[in-house]
């Protein structure tokens, strides 16, 4: 009888242990599923943000290329103006030399 009672008690504990392990497994697997689902959602969101970031960088690079081209054209225009002004200054220096020489010649007369 005691043997029989002990056998039932052990079987009950085995059954309870099996139920507990099964419950933990089910809960754990559903929690694991939720965890991986949220992790996948975060990764997807991160990839979307990276895509937006890449698009923003592409727009910035394009804008900077346009600004660089405009700046280069403006620099070339300024360089051309400087060359023209240098020519005018050289011409004016020669005129001043000529006029000073003419002025000295006229003073001697």
C-alpha positions as CSV (number, residue, x, y, z in Angstrom):
1,X,0.0,0.0,0.0
2,X,2.8,2.4,0.9
3,X,4.5,1.3,-2.2
4,X,1.4,2.0,-4.2
5,X,1.0,5.4,-2.6
6,X,4.6,6.3,-3.2
7,X,4.2,5.3,-6.8
8,X,1.2,7.6,-7.2
9,X,3.0,10.4,-5.5
10,X,6.0,10.1,-7.8
11,X,3.7,9.9,-10.8
12,X,1.9,13.0,-9.7
13,X,5.2,14.9,-9.3
14,X,6.3,13.7,-12.8
15,X,3.0,14.8,-14.2
16,X,3.3,18.2,-12.4
17,X,6.9,18.6,-13.6
18,X,5.9,17.8,-17.1
19,X,3.0,20.3,-17.0
20,X,5.3,23.0,-15.6
21,X,8.0,22.3,-18.2
22,X,5.5,22.3,-20.9
23,X,4.0,25.6,-19.7
24,X,7.4,27.2,-19.4
25,X,8.3,26.0,-22.9
26,X,5.1,27.3,-24.4
27,X,5.4,30.6,-22.6
28,X,9.1,30.8,-23.4
29,X,8.5,30.0,-27.1
30,X,5.8,32.7,-27.3
31,X,8.1,35.2,-25.6
32,X,10.9,34.2,-27.8
33,X,8.6,34.7,-30.8
34,X,7.7,38.1,-29.5
35,X,11.4,38.9,-28.9
36,X,12.5,37.9,-32.4
37,X,9.5,39.7,-33.9
38,X,10.3,42.9,-32.1
39,X,14.0,42.5,-33.0
40,X,13.1,42.0,-36.7
41,X,10.8,45.1,-36.5
42,X,13.6,47.2,-35.0
43,X,16.0,45.9,-37.7
44,X,13.6,46.8,-40.4
45,X,13.0,50.2,-38.9
46,X,16.8,50.7,-38.7
47,X,17.2,49.7,-42.3
48,X,14.5,52.2,-43.3
49,X,16.3,54.9,-41.4
50,X,19.6,53.9,-43.0
51,X,17.8,54.2,-46.4
52,X,16.5,57.6,-45.5
53,X,20.0,58.6,-44.3
54,X,21.5,57.4,-47.5
55,X,19.0,59.4,-49.6
56,X,19.7,62.5,-47.5
57,X,23.4,62.0,-48.0
58,X,22.9,61.6,-51.8
59,X,20.9,64.9,-51.8
60,X,23.6,66.7,-49.9
61,X,26.3,65.4,-52.1
62,X,24.4,66.5,-55.2
63,X,23.8,69.9,-53.7
64,X,27.5,70.2,-52.8
65,X,28.5,69.2,-56.3
66,X,26.3,71.9,-57.8
67,X,27.7,74.5,-55.3
68,X,31.3,73.4,-56.2
69,X,30.6,73.8,-59.9
70,X,29.1,77.2,-59.4
71,X,32.0,78.2,-57.2
72,X,34.5,77.0,-59.8
73,X,32.7,79.1,-62.5
74,X,32.7,82.1,-60.2
75,X,36.4,81.6,-59.4
76,X,37.2,81.4,-63.2
77,X,35.2,84.6,-63.8
78,X,37.0,86.4,-60.9
79,X,40.4,85.2,-62.3
80,X,39.4,86.6,-65.7
81,X,38.4,90.0,-64.2
82,X,41.8,90.1,-62.3
83,X,43.6,89.5,-65.6
84,X,41.7,92.3,-67.3
85,X,42.3,94.7,-64.4
86,X,46.0,93.8,-64.4
87,X,46.1,94.6,-68.1
88,X,44.4,98.0,-67.5
89,X,46.7,98.8,-64.6
90,X,49.7,98.0,-66.8
91,X,48.3,100.3,-69.6
92,X,47.6,103.1,-67.1
93,X,51.2,102.8,-65.8
94,X,52.5,103.2,-69.3
95,X,50.3,106.2,-69.9
96,X,51.4,107.8,-66.6
97,X,55.1,107.3,-67.6
98,X,54.4,108.8,-71.0
99,X,52.4,111.7,-69.4
100,X,55.2,112.3,-66.8
101,X,57.8,112.4,-69.5
102,X,55.7,114.7,-71.6
103,X,55.1,116.9,-68.6
104,X,58.8,117.1,-67.9
105,X,59.5,117.9,-71.6
106,X,56.9,120.7,-71.5
107,X,58.3,122.1,-68.3
108,X,61.7,122.5,-70.0
109,X,60.2,124.4,-72.9
